Amino acid sequence: MDTKKFLAEFRHIVNAPGGVQRLRHLVLYLAVSGKLCPISKGHGSDFKTEIDKVRTQLIKDKTIKPNKKVLLVRDDVPFDIPDNWVWCRFGDLCHFSAGRTPSRKESIFWNTGDYPWFSITDMKHGKVISDSSETVSEEARSKVFKCPPVKASTLLMSFKLTIGKVSITGVDAYHNEAIIAIYPFVEDLKAYFFKCLNGFALTAGNKAAIKGKTLNQDSISNIYIALPPKEEIGRVVAKVDELMSLCDKLEFQQEKRRNLQTRARTVVLEEINKAQGSHELKEAWLRLQANLLLLLDGPEDIETVRNAIMNALIRGQLTRRSKVNASELVEMCRKHKEKLIKEKILQKQKPYSKHREYPFSLPENWAWVRFSEVGTLARGKSKHRPRNDPKLFIDGKYPFIQTGDVARAVGKGITNYSKKYSEFGLSQSQLWQPGTLCITIAANIADSAILKIEACFPDSVVGFIPFEAVGCVEYFDLFVRTAKSTLIEYAPSTAQKNINLGILEQIAVPLPPRNEMEKIVAKADQLMQLCDQLENQLTKAQRIAERLAQAAVASITGTQIKEKETMKAPKTELVTKLKLAASPKKNDQAPLASILAKHNGELSAKGLWDYSGLEIDGFYLQLKTEMARGWIVEPEKARVIEKAEAV
């Protein structure tokens, strides 16, 4: 190995995302390709001859059976090795066997404490393992395993789902069928396999393994292993140990640096939120600005900066005070609400619980209010049961927004949806207008987004519409998104520790004058755009670092960088035609056939699905039922065509 070249490229490798792990892989590659230690005078072929003699004797003694899966070494070896090393197949160097899992239905086999039983989750890569999460019984030994347990100090390797995790047993134990016990024919190979096995291409030529599924006896037997002279193995293993120990220290130092960075970033951002007066705030922001790149490790750290900005905005720290007082706006809202109650448009509410204290101090011209003091707050409606009744969606034309649609629209506004209510669906629900703030109170708690279209939503979503005098629904969306993780802190101390309509009605909302609200929203847009730009820059920097690391490894190893092919999603459309076989009667449960009857008896499968408003699984189940009952003709085999490009 060229030491100067390695040291020159070291920084590029280590500073890249996942750099230490990449360095570990490089150490293993250098070890198994004979580039880590000085070349000895011995020859690997002599060692191979010794191993062959041991294997032949074990077969002759009927201790093991010959492995007929092992192929001859061909010219397709993975990389170059020194002249005095030799390529072998894994099955030529060791015997291996998979474990078993006793039937879970037989309680007599399990957790009696008689024998440890290892699964992949119990394995710790590169470690000796003695503790298992489960045990098996003497009954399992005699009726399932029918052999003694694997002895302590046996080498184990996972070969299903998680491929290549290697451990050594610290106790006599059994293991499951996703793990093999490895018995090298010569003891010297044990340490070599334990430390260096992952330096070889364990999944080469095995398509199932490449997909992360499994190896099998054939593929395991034919893993290519570069065999050094016997006297070199100890030096190679010792050097790998030494370098892996340095990698551990480097990883610890990086983690320590990241923790310090996170703590420093937290302190700086907390100073912004706790700043009293414009002078303290200015100093805190200048400190953040001067050290921003030092405080950020990657694009994922930008989220904490966004949160700090939004917190500062809803506290009035980033905008100038106006001469108007929010109390005037509150009074206007009170009079408007009294009018709505008098006109029986709104119902009179119970008195609010009093807040003993608020989360933070407000600017002098702001006020604490509840949502229902400055607008209307109500749950969506979905009265009909079951909620997935096809009648709710057949011939649907009214967008139906669900909690997942709100979650996907956070910060963007709700325009997309997966279902539409029919006239019947609308009759048991309510159509909300654009500009409604949707807040989820089930599944995704307290996600919020502004409705950009007319739509219905269920009672798992709460709608808020500010009074006309208040306007600026974007400000309230900003508040909910900012306070989401600590929203309960804005409720009275007597409130239950969850979110529902009753709690949302009690939430204390910081209310600025209207002109300040609009400035806050504009400032939020401006600063979020800057955060997006910084995030993009950090993402780009990470990609460049990854490419530099790849190039550095390629320079050291002499390998070529493989370009990743970008897979393009085919623009296709299901065009199988579904035809009406017989018109259903009025009381027949045949919603799909009814749709076909309204469309001249024929639609594409996709078109029928769109009109039905059903989930895809429910659609196919209903389609199968109606075909079986003779309402819809069973189609020919589905075919797919390319969609035409838009001009």
JOUR-V307391 format. One record per residue. SS is DSSP state (helix for helix, strand for strand, loop for the rest). PHI is phi in radians with two decimals (* if undefined). BURIAL is b if it has 9 or more other ideal C-beta (glycine too) atoms within 8 Angstrom, else e. Layout:
BEGIN
ss->SS phi->PHI burial->BURIAL
ss->SS phi->PHI burial->BURIAL
END
This chain:
BEGIN
ss->loop phi->* burial->e
ss->loop phi->-1.42 burial->e
ss->helix phi->-1.07 burial->e
ss->helix phi->-1.08 burial->e
ss->helix phi->-1.12 burial->b
ss->helix phi->-1.08 burial->b
ss->helix phi->-1.14 burial->e
ss->helix phi->-1.17 burial->e
ss->helix phi->-1.64 burial->b
ss->helix phi->-0.97 burial->b
ss->helix phi->-1.06 burial->e
ss->helix phi->-1.09 burial->b
ss->helix phi->-1.25 burial->b
ss->helix phi->-1.19 burial->b
ss->loop phi->-1.41 burial->e
ss->loop phi->-1.35 burial->b
ss->loop phi->-0.97 burial->e
ss->loop phi->1.19 burial->e
ss->helix phi->-1.09 burial->b
ss->helix phi->-1.17 burial->b
ss->helix phi->-1.12 burial->e
ss->helix phi->-1.11 burial->b
ss->helix phi->-1.15 burial->b
ss->helix phi->-1.07 burial->b
ss->helix phi->-1.06 burial->b
ss->helix phi->-1.13 burial->b
ss->helix phi->-1.03 burial->b
ss->helix phi->-1.13 burial->b
ss->helix phi->-1.06 burial->b
ss->helix phi->-1.09 burial->b
ss->helix phi->-1.16 burial->b
ss->helix phi->-1.45 burial->b
ss->loop phi->-1.75 burial->b
ss->loop phi->1.32 burial->b
ss->loop phi->-1.91 burial->e
ss->loop phi->-1.73 burial->b
ss->loop phi->-2.23 burial->e
ss->loop phi->-1.03 burial->e
ss->loop phi->-1.28 burial->e
ss->loop phi->-1.57 burial->b
ss->loop phi->-1.52 burial->e
ss->loop phi->-1.25 burial->b
ss->loop phi->-2.37 burial->e
ss->helix phi->-1.10 burial->b
ss->helix phi->-1.14 burial->e
ss->helix phi->-1.16 burial->b
ss->helix phi->-1.12 burial->b
ss->helix phi->-1.09 burial->b
ss->helix phi->-1.09 burial->e
ss->helix phi->-1.06 burial->b
ss->helix phi->-1.13 burial->b
ss->helix phi->-1.05 burial->b
ss->helix phi->-1.11 burial->e
ss->helix phi->-1.14 burial->b
ss->helix phi->-1.07 burial->b
ss->helix phi->-1.06 burial->e
ss->helix phi->-1.18 burial->e
ss->helix phi->-1.10 burial->b
ss->helix phi->-1.21 burial->b
ss->helix phi->-1.10 burial->e
ss->loop phi->-1.39 burial->e
ss->loop phi->1.07 burial->e
ss->loop phi->-1.29 burial->e
ss->loop phi->-2.31 burial->e
ss->loop phi->-1.70 burial->e
ss->loop phi->-1.12 burial->e
ss->loop phi->-1.54 burial->e
ss->loop phi->-1.42 burial->e
ss->loop phi->-1.45 burial->b
ss->loop phi->-1.26 burial->b
ss->loop phi->-1.72 burial->e
ss->loop phi->-1.24 burial->e
ss->loop phi->-1.24 burial->e
ss->loop phi->-1.89 burial->e
ss->loop phi->-1.48 burial->e
ss->loop phi->-1.55 burial->e
ss->loop phi->-1.17 burial->b
ss->loop phi->-1.18 burial->e
ss->loop phi->-2.79 burial->e
ss->loop phi->-1.36 burial->e
ss->loop phi->-2.30 burial->b
ss->loop phi->-1.02 burial->e
ss->loop phi->-1.08 burial->e
ss->loop phi->-1.67 burial->b
ss->loop phi->-1.76 burial->b
ss->strand phi->-2.34 burial->b
ss->strand phi->-1.51 burial->b
ss->strand phi->-2.35 burial->b
ss->strand phi->-1.70 burial->b
ss->helix phi->-0.93 burial->b
ss->helix phi->-1.17 burial->b
ss->helix phi->-1.43 burial->b
ss->helix phi->-1.88 burial->b
ss->strand phi->-2.76 burial->b
ss->strand phi->-1.87 burial->b
ss->strand phi->-2.52 burial->b
ss->strand phi->-2.60 burial->e
ss->strand phi->-1.53 burial->b
ss->loop phi->-1.58 burial->b
ss->loop phi->-2.50 burial->b
ss->loop phi->-2.12 burial->e
ss->loop phi->-1.07 burial->b
ss->loop phi->-1.03 burial->e
ss->loop phi->-1.25 burial->e
ss->loop phi->-1.30 burial->e
ss->loop phi->-1.73 burial->e
ss->helix phi->-1.12 burial->e
ss->helix phi->-1.18 burial->e
ss->helix phi->-1.50 burial->b
ss->strand phi->-2.07 burial->b
ss->strand phi->0.94 burial->e
ss->strand phi->-1.64 burial->b
ss->strand phi->1.49 burial->e
ss->strand phi->-1.26 burial->e
ss->strand phi->-2.40 burial->b
ss->strand phi->-1.07 burial->b
ss->strand phi->-2.32 burial->b
ss->strand phi->-1.61 burial->b
ss->loop phi->-1.97 burial->b
ss->helix phi->-1.05 burial->b
ss->helix phi->-1.15 burial->e
ss->helix phi->-1.39 burial->b
ss->loop phi->-1.33 burial->b
ss->loop phi->-2.07 burial->e
ss->loop phi->-1.03 burial->e
ss->loop phi->1.32 burial->e
ss->strand phi->-2.17 burial->e
ss->strand phi->-1.53 burial->e
ss->strand phi->-2.00 burial->b
ss->loop phi->-2.23 burial->e
ss->loop phi->-1.80 burial->e
ss->loop phi->-2.07 burial->b
ss->loop phi->-1.31 burial->e
ss->strand phi->-2.38 burial->e
ss->strand phi->-2.22 burial->b
ss->strand phi->-2.14 burial->b
ss->loop phi->-1.67 burial->b
ss->helix phi->-1.07 burial->e
ss->helix phi->-1.09 burial->b
ss->helix phi->-1.15 burial->b
ss->helix phi->-1.03 burial->b
ss->helix phi->-1.39 burial->e
ss->helix phi->-1.80 burial->e
ss->helix phi->-1.94 burial->b
ss->helix phi->-1.31 burial->b
ss->loop phi->0.96 burial->e
ss->loop phi->-2.81 burial->e
ss->loop phi->-1.15 burial->e
ss->loop phi->-1.18 burial->b
ss->strand phi->-1.12 burial->b
ss->loop phi->-1.27 burial->e
ss->loop phi->-1.02 burial->e
ss->loop phi->1.31 burial->e
ss->loop phi->-1.52 burial->b
ss->strand phi->-1.43 burial->b
ss->strand phi->-2.06 burial->b
ss->strand phi->-2.48 burial->b
ss->strand phi->-1.40 burial->b
ss->strand phi->-2.38 burial->b
ss->strand phi->-2.23 burial->b
ss->loop phi->1.06 burial->b
ss->loop phi->-1.70 burial->e
ss->strand phi->-1.74 burial->b
ss->strand phi->1.64 burial->b
ss->strand phi->-1.32 burial->b
ss->strand phi->-2.11 burial->b
ss->strand phi->-2.47 burial->b
ss->strand phi->-2.13 burial->b
ss->strand phi->-1.27 burial->b
ss->loop phi->-1.69 burial->e
ss->loop phi->-2.47 burial->e
ss->loop phi->-1.16 burial->b
ss->strand phi->-2.82 burial->b
ss->strand phi->-1.76 burial->b
ss->strand phi->-2.59 burial->b
ss->loop phi->-1.50 burial->b
ss->loop phi->-1.37 burial->e
ss->loop phi->-1.61 burial->b
ss->strand phi->-2.23 burial->b
ss->strand phi->-1.91 burial->b
ss->strand phi->-1.62 burial->b
ss->strand phi->-1.92 burial->b
ss->strand phi->-2.13 burial->b
ss->strand phi->-1.07 burial->b
ss->loop phi->-1.23 burial->b
ss->loop phi->-2.22 burial->b
ss->loop phi->-0.99 burial->e
ss->helix phi->-1.02 burial->b
ss->helix phi->-1.24 burial->b
ss->helix phi->-1.05 burial->b
ss->helix phi->-1.15 burial->b
ss->helix phi->-1.10 burial->b
ss->helix phi->-1.13 burial->b
ss->helix phi->-1.05 burial->b
ss->helix phi->-1.57 burial->b
ss->helix phi->-2.11 burial->b
ss->helix phi->-1.00 burial->b
ss->helix phi->-1.31 burial->e
ss->helix phi->-1.39 burial->b
ss->loop phi->-1.71 burial->b
ss->loop phi->-1.41 burial->e
ss->loop phi->-1.14 burial->b
ss->loop phi->-1.83 burial->b
ss->loop phi->-1.04 burial->e
ss->loop phi->1.35 burial->e
ss->loop phi->-2.04 burial->b
ss->helix phi->-1.12 burial->e
ss->helix phi->-1.10 burial->b
ss->helix phi->-1.19 burial->b
ss->helix phi->-1.07 burial->e
ss->loop phi->-1.41 burial->e
ss->loop phi->1.46 burial->e
ss->loop phi->-1.68 burial->e
ss->strand phi->-2.86 burial->b
ss->loop phi->-1.75 burial->b
ss->loop phi->-2.46 burial->e
ss->helix phi->-1.04 burial->e
ss->helix phi->-1.06 burial->e
ss->helix phi->-1.20 burial->b
ss->helix phi->-1.15 burial->b
ss->helix phi->-1.04 burial->b
ss->loop phi->-1.86 burial->b
ss->loop phi->-1.06 burial->b
ss->strand phi->-1.33 burial->b
ss->strand phi->-2.15 burial->b
ss->strand phi->-1.48 burial->b
ss->strand phi->-1.76 burial->b
ss->loop phi->-1.46 burial->b
ss->loop phi->-1.01 burial->b
ss->helix phi->-0.98 burial->b
ss->helix phi->-1.23 burial->e
ss->helix phi->-1.48 burial->b
ss->helix phi->-1.02 burial->b
ss->helix phi->-1.04 burial->b
ss->helix phi->-1.19 burial->b
ss->helix phi->-1.09 burial->b
ss->helix phi->-1.09 burial->b
ss->helix phi->-1.11 burial->e
ss->helix phi->-1.19 burial->b
ss->helix phi->-1.07 burial->b
ss->helix phi->-0.99 burial->b
ss->helix phi->-1.08 burial->e
ss->helix phi->-1.26 burial->b
ss->helix phi->-1.17 burial->b
ss->helix phi->-1.13 burial->e
ss->helix phi->-1.14 burial->e
ss->helix phi->-1.10 burial->b
ss->helix phi->-1.04 burial->e
ss->helix phi->-1.13 burial->e
ss->helix phi->-1.12 burial->b
ss->helix phi->-1.11 burial->b
ss->helix phi->-1.09 burial->e
ss->helix phi->-1.12 burial->e
ss->helix phi->-1.13 burial->b
ss->helix phi->-1.12 burial->e
ss->helix phi->-1.10 burial->e
ss->helix phi->-1.11 burial->e
ss->helix phi->-1.13 burial->b
ss->helix phi->-1.10 burial->e
ss->helix phi->-1.11 burial->e
ss->helix phi->-1.10 burial->b
ss->helix phi->-1.12 burial->e
ss->helix phi->-1.13 burial->e
ss->helix phi->-1.11 burial->b
ss->helix phi->-1.11 burial->b
ss->helix phi->-1.09 burial->b
ss->helix phi->-1.10 burial->e
ss->helix phi->-1.10 burial->b
ss->helix phi->-1.23 burial->b
ss->helix phi->-1.16 burial->e
ss->helix phi->-1.07 burial->b
ss->helix phi->-1.14 burial->b
ss->helix phi->-1.20 burial->b
ss->helix phi->-1.67 burial->e
ss->loop phi->-1.03 burial->b
ss->loop phi->-1.93 burial->e
ss->helix phi->1.55 burial->e
ss->helix phi->-1.17 burial->e
ss->helix phi->-1.15 burial->e
ss->helix phi->-1.08 burial->b
ss->helix phi->-1.11 burial->b
ss->helix phi->-1.08 burial->e
ss->helix phi->-1.09 burial->b
ss->helix phi->-1.15 burial->b
ss->helix phi->-1.21 burial->b
ss->helix phi->-1.12 burial->e
ss->helix phi->-1.13 burial->b
ss->helix phi->-1.13 burial->b
ss->helix phi->-1.09 burial->e
ss->helix phi->-1.22 burial->e
ss->helix phi->-2.03 burial->b
ss->helix phi->-0.98 burial->b
ss->helix phi->-1.19 burial->e
ss->helix phi->-1.28 burial->e
ss->helix phi->-1.54 burial->b
ss->loop phi->-1.93 burial->b
ss->loop phi->-1.70 burial->e
ss->loop phi->-2.90 burial->e
ss->helix phi->-1.04 burial->b
ss->helix phi->-1.16 burial->e
ss->helix phi->-1.33 burial->b
ss->helix phi->-1.10 burial->b
ss->helix phi->-1.04 burial->e
ss->helix phi->-1.18 burial->b
ss->helix phi->-1.20 burial->b
ss->helix phi->-1.02 burial->b
ss->helix phi->-1.08 burial->b
ss->helix phi->-1.13 burial->b
ss->helix phi->-1.12 burial->b
ss->helix phi->-1.14 burial->b
ss->helix phi->-1.05 burial->b
ss->helix phi->-1.13 burial->b
ss->helix phi->-1.14 burial->b
ss->helix phi->-1.35 burial->b
ss->loop phi->-1.75 burial->b
ss->loop phi->1.35 burial->b
ss->loop phi->-1.56 burial->b
ss->loop phi->-1.98 burial->b
ss->loop phi->-2.29 burial->b
ss->loop phi->-1.38 burial->e
ss->loop phi->-1.31 burial->b
ss->loop phi->-1.68 burial->e
ss->loop phi->-1.46 burial->e
ss->loop phi->-1.42 burial->b
ss->loop phi->-1.91 burial->e
ss->helix phi->-1.12 burial->b
ss->helix phi->-1.05 burial->e
ss->helix phi->-1.14 burial->b
ss->helix phi->-1.17 burial->b
ss->helix phi->-1.09 burial->b
ss->helix phi->-1.14 burial->e
ss->helix phi->-1.07 burial->b
ss->helix phi->-1.16 burial->b
ss->helix phi->-1.07 burial->b
ss->helix phi->-1.15 burial->e
ss->helix phi->-1.14 burial->b
ss->helix phi->-1.18 burial->b
ss->helix phi->-1.03 burial->e
ss->helix phi->-1.11 burial->e
ss->helix phi->-1.14 burial->b
ss->helix phi->-1.18 burial->b
ss->helix phi->-1.09 burial->e
ss->loop phi->-1.46 burial->e
ss->loop phi->1.07 burial->e
ss->loop phi->-1.44 burial->e
ss->loop phi->-2.08 burial->e
ss->loop phi->-1.62 burial->e
ss->loop phi->-1.24 burial->e
ss->loop phi->-1.74 burial->e
ss->loop phi->-1.20 burial->e
ss->loop phi->-1.02 burial->e
ss->loop phi->-1.30 burial->e
ss->loop phi->-1.19 burial->e
ss->loop phi->-1.43 burial->e
ss->loop phi->-1.46 burial->e
ss->loop phi->-1.27 burial->e
ss->loop phi->-2.68 burial->e
ss->loop phi->-1.85 burial->e
ss->loop phi->-1.05 burial->e
ss->loop phi->-2.79 burial->e
ss->loop phi->-1.45 burial->e
ss->loop phi->-1.74 burial->b
ss->loop phi->-1.00 burial->e
ss->loop phi->-1.04 burial->e
ss->loop phi->-1.71 burial->b
ss->loop phi->-1.75 burial->b
ss->strand phi->-2.56 burial->b
ss->strand phi->-1.52 burial->b
ss->strand phi->-2.40 burial->b
ss->loop phi->-1.76 burial->b
ss->helix phi->-0.91 burial->b
ss->helix phi->-1.32 burial->b
ss->helix phi->-1.48 burial->b
ss->loop phi->-2.14 burial->b
ss->strand phi->3.13 burial->b
ss->strand phi->-1.79 burial->b
ss->strand phi->-2.28 burial->b
ss->strand phi->-2.68 burial->e
ss->strand phi->-1.38 burial->b
ss->loop phi->-1.18 burial->b
ss->loop phi->-2.22 burial->b
ss->loop phi->-2.73 burial->b
ss->loop phi->-1.28 burial->e
ss->loop phi->-1.24 burial->b
ss->loop phi->-2.23 burial->e
ss->loop phi->-1.29 burial->e
ss->loop phi->-1.17 burial->e
ss->loop phi->-1.77 burial->e
ss->loop phi->-1.00 burial->e
ss->helix phi->-0.94 burial->b
ss->helix phi->-1.04 burial->b
ss->helix phi->-1.22 burial->b
ss->loop phi->-2.13 burial->b
ss->loop phi->-1.10 burial->b
ss->loop phi->1.02 burial->e
ss->loop phi->-1.15 burial->b
ss->loop phi->-2.46 burial->e
ss->strand phi->-1.88 burial->b
ss->strand phi->-0.92 burial->b
ss->strand phi->-2.06 burial->b
ss->strand phi->-1.62 burial->b
ss->loop phi->-2.00 burial->b
ss->helix phi->-1.01 burial->b
ss->helix phi->-1.14 burial->b
ss->helix phi->-1.14 burial->b
ss->helix phi->-1.15 burial->b
ss->helix phi->-1.04 burial->b
ss->helix phi->-1.32 burial->e
ss->loop phi->-1.84 burial->b
ss->loop phi->-0.99 burial->b
ss->loop phi->1.40 burial->e
ss->loop phi->-2.14 burial->e
ss->loop phi->1.78 burial->e
ss->strand phi->-1.59 burial->b
ss->loop phi->-2.25 burial->e
ss->loop phi->-1.81 burial->e
ss->loop phi->-2.72 burial->b
ss->loop phi->-1.92 burial->e
ss->strand phi->-2.36 burial->b
ss->strand phi->-2.28 burial->b
ss->strand phi->-1.37 burial->b
ss->loop phi->-1.47 burial->b
ss->helix phi->-1.06 burial->e
ss->helix phi->-1.13 burial->b
ss->helix phi->-1.06 burial->b
ss->helix phi->-1.12 burial->b
ss->helix phi->-1.11 burial->e
ss->loop phi->-1.85 burial->b
ss->loop phi->-2.26 burial->b
ss->loop phi->-2.62 burial->e
ss->loop phi->-1.65 burial->b
ss->strand phi->-1.70 burial->b
ss->loop phi->-1.61 burial->e
ss->loop phi->-0.98 burial->e
ss->loop phi->1.70 burial->e
ss->loop phi->-1.38 burial->b
ss->strand phi->-1.50 burial->b
ss->strand phi->-1.69 burial->b
ss->strand phi->-2.19 burial->b
ss->strand phi->-1.45 burial->b
ss->loop phi->-2.18 burial->b
ss->loop phi->-2.55 burial->e
ss->loop phi->1.08 burial->e
ss->loop phi->-1.65 burial->b
ss->loop phi->-1.22 burial->b
ss->loop phi->1.12 burial->b
ss->loop phi->-1.29 burial->b
ss->strand phi->-2.48 burial->b
ss->strand phi->-2.81 burial->b
ss->strand phi->-1.62 burial->b
ss->strand phi->-1.24 burial->b
ss->loop phi->-1.82 burial->e
ss->loop phi->-2.41 burial->e
ss->loop phi->-1.23 burial->e
ss->strand phi->-2.84 burial->b
ss->strand phi->-1.75 burial->b
ss->strand phi->-2.63 burial->b
ss->loop phi->-1.41 burial->b
ss->loop phi->-1.32 burial->e
ss->loop phi->-1.49 burial->b
ss->strand phi->-2.20 burial->b
ss->strand phi->-1.83 burial->b
ss->strand phi->-1.87 burial->b
ss->strand phi->-2.17 burial->b
ss->strand phi->-2.16 burial->b
ss->strand phi->-1.14 burial->b
ss->loop phi->-1.05 burial->b
ss->loop phi->-1.00 burial->e
ss->loop phi->-1.13 burial->b
ss->loop phi->-1.49 burial->b
ss->loop phi->0.98 burial->e
ss->loop phi->0.81 burial->b
ss->helix phi->-1.06 burial->b
ss->helix phi->-1.06 burial->e
ss->helix phi->-1.14 burial->b
ss->helix phi->-1.21 burial->b
ss->helix phi->-1.10 burial->b
ss->helix phi->-1.05 burial->b
ss->helix phi->-1.10 burial->b
ss->helix phi->-1.12 burial->b
ss->helix phi->-1.12 burial->b
ss->helix phi->-1.24 burial->b
ss->helix phi->-1.58 burial->b
ss->helix phi->-0.87 burial->b
ss->helix phi->-1.23 burial->e
ss->helix phi->-2.15 burial->e
ss->helix phi->-1.03 burial->b
ss->helix phi->-1.11 burial->b
ss->helix phi->-1.18 burial->e
ss->helix phi->-1.54 burial->b
ss->loop phi->-1.68 burial->b
ss->loop phi->-1.06 burial->b
ss->loop phi->-1.13 burial->e
ss->loop phi->-1.48 burial->e
ss->loop phi->-1.27 burial->b
ss->loop phi->-1.16 burial->e
ss->loop phi->-1.52 burial->e
ss->loop phi->-2.63 burial->e
ss->loop phi->-2.02 burial->b
ss->loop phi->-2.53 burial->e
ss->helix phi->-1.05 burial->b
ss->helix phi->-1.05 burial->e
ss->helix phi->-1.22 burial->b
ss->helix phi->-1.02 burial->b
ss->helix phi->-1.16 burial->b
ss->helix phi->-1.68 burial->b
ss->loop phi->-1.06 burial->b
ss->loop phi->-1.49 burial->b
ss->strand phi->-1.96 burial->b
ss->strand phi->-1.26 burial->b
ss->strand phi->-1.97 burial->b
ss->loop phi->-1.54 burial->b
ss->loop phi->-1.05 burial->b
ss->helix phi->-1.04 burial->b
ss->helix phi->-1.14 burial->e
ss->helix phi->-1.26 burial->b
ss->helix phi->-0.98 burial->b
ss->helix phi->-1.12 burial->b
ss->helix phi->-1.17 burial->b
ss->helix phi->-1.11 burial->b
ss->helix phi->-1.12 burial->b
ss->helix phi->-1.12 burial->e
ss->helix phi->-1.16 burial->b
ss->helix phi->-1.07 burial->b
ss->helix phi->-1.01 burial->e
ss->helix phi->-1.10 burial->e
ss->helix phi->-1.27 burial->b
ss->helix phi->-1.15 burial->b
ss->helix phi->-1.11 burial->e
ss->helix phi->-1.13 burial->e
ss->helix phi->-1.11 burial->b
ss->helix phi->-1.06 burial->e
ss->helix phi->-1.10 burial->e
ss->helix phi->-1.15 burial->b
ss->helix phi->-1.08 burial->b
ss->helix phi->-1.11 burial->b
ss->helix phi->-1.11 burial->e
ss->helix phi->-1.17 burial->b
ss->helix phi->-1.12 burial->b
ss->helix phi->-1.10 burial->e
ss->helix phi->-1.10 burial->e
ss->helix phi->-1.11 burial->b
ss->helix phi->-1.12 burial->e
ss->helix phi->-1.11 burial->e
ss->helix phi->-1.09 burial->b
ss->helix phi->-1.12 burial->b
ss->helix phi->-1.16 burial->e
ss->helix phi->-1.10 burial->b
ss->helix phi->-1.13 burial->b
ss->helix phi->-1.06 burial->b
ss->helix phi->-1.13 burial->b
ss->helix phi->-1.13 burial->b
ss->helix phi->-1.10 burial->b
ss->helix phi->-1.08 burial->b
ss->helix phi->-1.13 burial->b
ss->helix phi->-1.30 burial->b
ss->helix phi->-1.55 burial->b
ss->loop phi->1.39 burial->e
ss->loop phi->-1.58 burial->e
ss->loop phi->-1.65 burial->e
ss->loop phi->-1.41 burial->e
ss->loop phi->-1.54 burial->e
ss->loop phi->-1.30 burial->e
ss->loop phi->-1.39 burial->e
ss->loop phi->-1.38 burial->e
ss->loop phi->-1.44 burial->e
ss->loop phi->-1.44 burial->e
ss->loop phi->-1.64 burial->e
ss->loop phi->-1.21 burial->e
ss->loop phi->-1.17 burial->e
ss->loop phi->-1.54 burial->e
ss->strand phi->-2.16 burial->e
ss->strand phi->-2.53 burial->b
ss->strand phi->-1.27 burial->b
ss->loop phi->-2.03 burial->b
ss->loop phi->-1.03 burial->b
ss->strand phi->-1.55 burial->b
ss->strand phi->-1.90 burial->b
ss->strand phi->-2.09 burial->b
ss->strand phi->-1.31 burial->b
ss->loop phi->-1.65 burial->e
ss->loop phi->-2.65 burial->e
ss->loop phi->-1.20 burial->e
ss->loop phi->-1.28 burial->b
ss->loop phi->-1.40 burial->e
ss->loop phi->-1.02 burial->e
ss->loop phi->-1.60 burial->e
ss->loop phi->-1.23 burial->e
ss->loop phi->-1.48 burial->e
ss->loop phi->-2.37 burial->b
ss->helix phi->-1.09 burial->b
ss->helix phi->-1.25 burial->b
ss->helix phi->-1.10 burial->b
ss->helix phi->-1.12 burial->b
ss->helix phi->-1.13 burial->b
ss->helix phi->-1.04 burial->b
ss->helix phi->-1.07 burial->b
ss->helix phi->-1.40 burial->e
ss->loop phi->-2.13 burial->b
ss->loop phi->1.03 burial->e
ss->loop phi->1.35 burial->e
ss->strand phi->-2.70 burial->b
ss->strand phi->-2.64 burial->b
ss->strand phi->-1.24 burial->b
ss->helix phi->-1.00 burial->b
ss->helix phi->-1.15 burial->b
ss->helix phi->-1.10 burial->b
ss->helix phi->-1.15 burial->b
ss->helix phi->-1.10 burial->b
ss->helix phi->-1.04 burial->e
ss->helix phi->-1.16 burial->b
ss->helix phi->-1.24 burial->b
ss->loop phi->1.29 burial->b
ss->loop phi->-1.46 burial->b
ss->loop phi->-1.11 burial->e
ss->helix phi->-1.05 burial->e
ss->helix phi->-1.15 burial->e
ss->helix phi->-1.13 burial->b
ss->helix phi->-1.09 burial->b
ss->helix phi->-1.17 burial->e
ss->helix phi->-1.14 burial->e
ss->helix phi->-1.16 burial->b
ss->helix phi->-1.08 burial->b
ss->helix phi->-1.08 burial->e
ss->helix phi->-1.10 burial->e
ss->helix phi->-1.25 burial->b
ss->helix phi->-1.18 burial->b
ss->helix phi->-1.11 burial->e
ss->loop phi->-1.60 burial->e
ss->loop phi->1.45 burial->e
ss->loop phi->-1.51 burial->b
ss->strand phi->-2.15 burial->b
ss->loop phi->-1.24 burial->e
ss->loop phi->-1.19 burial->e
ss->loop phi->-1.36 burial->b
ss->loop phi->-1.24 burial->e
ss->loop phi->-0.95 burial->e
ss->loop phi->-1.06 burial->e
ss->loop phi->-2.25 burial->e
ss->strand phi->-2.19 burial->e
ss->strand phi->-2.15 burial->e
ss->strand phi->-1.27 burial->e
ss->loop phi->-1.30 burial->e
ss->loop phi->-1.26 burial->e
ss->loop phi->-1.21 burial->e
ss->loop phi->-1.24 burial->e
ss->loop phi->-1.69 burial->e
END
